[in-house]
Amino acid sequence: MSMTQTLAPHLPYLRRYARALTGSQASGDAHVRAALQALLEGDESLTEGVPPRVALYRLFHAIWQSGAEHYDGADGGKGPESRLKALSASKRAALLLTAVEAFSPEEAAFIIDESPEEVETAILDAQKTIDGQLASKVLIIEDEPIIAMDLENLVTELGHKVVAIAGTRDEAVAKAKSERPGLVLADINLGEGGSGIDAVNEILASFDIPVIFITAYPEKLLTGERPEPTYLIAKPFLPETVQATVGQALFFHPVAKQAA
């Protein structure tokens, strides 16, 4: 099997991780391309003796960490740059690798070149810092009542306020306009209620807020373009995955925090 065939199944998930880590799909994709280019040109190589996915993420981290700037733009000290004073990039990386990408602490430690003990500590520190700094109003777009209830309970336990639950596209757009949430959690398929993607596109046309798609069909977004700023969680979801992704989404959006 060629290197391209070996790595291809992992690239959509690396793009998801890079997007969450860097704060935008464009920045994340730029770092992924740089890693692949270094690999193809022979400047870098995959570590032997480990699973290809682990080796690929380790290579990505080496390229990402070598950059002078990890985040794009300047915001006068109100956004990610100022928050980094209290939260290092390696701590967020440890959290994302374990909670979202489902690596073991040992694998995450290898990827970011730290000890498993350091990773365990980093995960706890990162989540405590993010949860303590960022609380927001949340709109849930979900047509399954049980799932909507689970999400409501989860984000409420994290310290956020659920201002509305919408089961259709039209209801979601109306609730967004009336409640002005700081974060949206959205399903893709709303059944007879329409498309969650269409609802999000309409909402983002009026508001600059982060969106997390929570869907049983992640391939619809992993392999192509999706609205920005959006993140992705696959169903069935784990509470820690939702917690970590919510934290990253709000971390990169000071506007969302102000809406709380």
C-alpha positions in Angstrom: 0.0 0.0 0.0 1.4 3.4 -0.9 1.9 6.2 1.6 -0.9 8.2 0.0 -3.3 5.2 0.5 -2.1 4.7 4.0 -2.6 8.3 5.1 -5.8 9.2 3.1 -8.3 7.9 5.6 -6.8 10.0 8.4 -6.6 13.3 6.6 -10.2 14.4 7.1 -9.8 13.9 10.9 -6.4 15.7 10.9 -8.1 18.6 9.2 -10.8 18.7 11.9 -8.1 18.6 14.6 -6.0 21.3 12.9 -9.1 23.5 12.5 -9.8 23.2 16.2 -6.2 23.8 17.3 -5.5 26.8 15.1 -8.9 28.5 15.2 -9.8 28.5 11.5 -10.1 25.9 8.7 -7.8 28.0 6.4 -5.0 28.1 9.0 -5.5 24.5 9.9 -5.4 23.4 6.3 -2.3 25.5 5.6 -0.4 23.6 8.4 -1.7 20.2 7.1 -0.5 21.0 3.6 2.9 22.1 5.0 3.2 18.8 6.8 2.3 16.7 3.7 4.6 18.8 1.5 7.5 18.2 3.9 6.7 14.5 3.9 6.5 14.2 0.1 9.6 16.3 -0.5 11.6 14.2 1.9 12.3 16.9 4.4 10.4 15.0 7.1 9.5 11.3 7.5 6.9 9.4 9.5 8.1 7.8 12.7 8.5 4.0 12.2 7.1 1.4 14.5 3.9 3.4 15.4 0.4 3.4 13.8 0.3 5.6 10.7 -2.3 7.9 12.3 -0.1 8.6 15.3 2.9 9.2 13.1 0.9 11.6 10.9 -0.3 13.7 13.9 3.2 13.8 15.3 4.5 15.1 12.0 1.8 17.7 11.9 2.7 18.8 15.4 6.4 19.1 14.5 5.5 21.4 11.6 2.9 23.4 13.6 5.2 23.9 16.5 8.0 25.1 14.2 6.0 28.1 13.1 6.6 31.5 14.6 2.9 32.2 15.1 0.3 29.7 16.1 -2.7 32.1 15.7 -3.7 34.5 13.0 -4.8 38.1 13.4 -4.7 40.7 16.2 -7.6 41.7 18.4 -6.3 44.2 20.9 -5.9 41.7 23.7 -9.5 40.5 23.8 -9.3 37.2 22.0 -7.1 34.1 21.7 -3.7 35.9 22.1 -4.5 37.3 25.5 -6.1 34.0 26.7 -2.9 32.1 25.7 -1.2 33.9 28.7 -3.3 31.6 30.9 -3.4 28.6 28.6 -0.5 27.2 26.6 -1.0 25.6 23.1 0.4 22.3 24.3 -2.3 22.1 27.0 -5.1 22.6 24.5 -3.4 20.1 22.1 -3.4 17.5 24.9 -7.1 18.1 25.5 -8.1 17.9 21.9 -6.0 14.8 21.1 -7.6 12.8 23.9 -11.1 14.2 24.1 -11.9 14.8 20.4 -9.4 12.7 18.5 -9.6 9.7 20.9 -5.9 9.2 21.3 -4.8 7.6 24.5 -2.7 9.7 26.9 0.3 7.8 25.9 -0.3 8.4 22.2 -1.0 12.1 22.8 2.2 12.3 24.8 4.2 10.8 21.9 2.5 13.2 19.4 3.3 16.3 21.3 6.7 15.0 22.6 5.8 15.2 26.3 5.4 12.6 29.1 2.1 10.9 29.8 2.1 12.5 33.2 2.6 15.9 31.7 -0.3 15.2 29.3 -2.7 14.2 32.1 -1.9 17.4 34.0 -2.2 19.5 30.8 -5.7 18.1 30.1 -6.9 19.0 33.6 -5.4 22.5 33.5 -6.7 23.2 30.0 -10.3 22.2 30.7 -10.3 24.1 34.0 -9.0 27.3 32.4 -11.3 27.1 29.4 -14.4 26.3 31.5 -13.6 29.0 34.0 -13.1 31.8 31.4 -15.8 31.1 28.8 -19.5 30.9 29.5 -22.1 31.7 26.8 -25.7 31.5 25.7 -26.4 28.4 23.6 -28.9 27.6 20.9 -29.5 23.9 20.2 -30.8 22.9 16.8 -31.9 19.2 17.1 -35.1 17.5 16.1 -34.6 14.4 18.4 -36.0 15.5 21.9 -33.9 13.0 23.9 -30.6 14.1 22.2 -31.6 17.8 22.6 -32.2 17.1 26.3 -28.9 15.4 26.8 -27.1 18.3 25.1 -29.0 20.8 27.2 -28.1 19.0 30.4 -24.5 18.7 29.4 -23.9 22.4 28.4 -25.7 23.6 31.4 -23.5 21.5 33.6 -20.5 23.2 31.9 -21.8 26.6 33.1 -23.5 27.7 29.9 -27.1 28.8 29.5 -29.4 27.2 26.9 -31.6 30.0 25.6 -33.6 27.9 23.1 -34.0 24.5 21.5 -35.2 24.4 17.8 -36.3 21.4 15.8 -36.6 23.0 12.4 -34.7 25.3 10.1 -37.2 28.1 10.4 -37.5 27.9 14.1 -33.7 27.8 14.5 -33.3 31.0 12.5 -36.0 32.8 14.4 -34.6 31.7 17.7 -31.1 32.9 16.7 -32.5 36.3 15.8 -34.5 36.7 19.0 -32.1 35.2 21.5 -28.8 36.2 20.0 -26.8 33.2 21.3 -23.1 33.1 21.6 -22.8 29.4 20.5 -24.9 27.1 18.3 -25.0 23.3 18.5 -26.6 21.9 15.4 -27.6 18.6 13.8 -27.3 18.3 10.1 -30.4 16.4 9.3 -33.6 17.8 10.9 -35.9 15.3 9.2 -39.0 17.0 8.0 -37.8 20.2 9.6 -35.2 20.8 6.9 -31.4 21.1 6.8 -29.4 22.1 9.8 -26.6 23.2 7.4 -29.1 25.6 5.7 -30.2 26.9 9.1 -26.6 27.5 10.1 -25.7 29.3 6.8 -28.7 31.6 7.3 -27.7 32.3 10.9 -24.1 33.0 10.1 -25.2 35.4 7.4 -26.4 37.7 10.3 -24.2 36.7 13.3 -20.5 36.0 13.8 -20.8 33.1 16.2 -19.2 29.7 16.4 -21.2 26.6 15.5 -20.6 23.0 16.4 -22.3 20.4 14.2 -23.2 17.2 16.1 -24.2 14.6 13.5 -24.4 10.9 12.7 -23.2 11.8 9.2 -19.8 13.5 9.7 -18.5 12.5 6.3 -20.8 15.2 4.8 -18.6 17.8 6.4 -15.3 16.1 6.9 -14.6 15.6 3.2 -15.7 19.0 1.9 -16.2 22.7 2.7 -18.4 23.7 5.5 -19.6 27.1 6.9 -17.2 29.0 9.1 -16.7 29.2 12.0 -17.8 25.6 12.5 -16.6 22.6 14.4 -17.7 18.9 14.1 -18.6 16.1 16.5 -19.8 12.7 15.4 -22.8 10.9 17.0 -22.9 9.1 19.3 -20.9 11.6 21.2 -19.0 11.5 24.5 -19.6 14.3 27.1 -15.9 15.0 27.2 -15.8 15.5 23.4 -18.6 18.0 23.6 -16.9 19.7 26.5 -13.6 20.0 24.7 -15.0 21.2 21.5 -17.3 23.8 23.1 -14.2 25.1 24.9 -12.2 25.4 21.7 -15.1 27.1 19.8 -15.6 29.7 22.5 -11.8 30.1 23.0 -11.4 31.5 19.5 -14.5 33.8 19.7 -14.5 36.7 22.1 -17.7 37.9 20.6 -19.4 34.7 21.8 -18.2 35.3 25.4 -19.6 38.9 25.3 -23.0 37.5 24.4 -23.2 35.6 27.6 
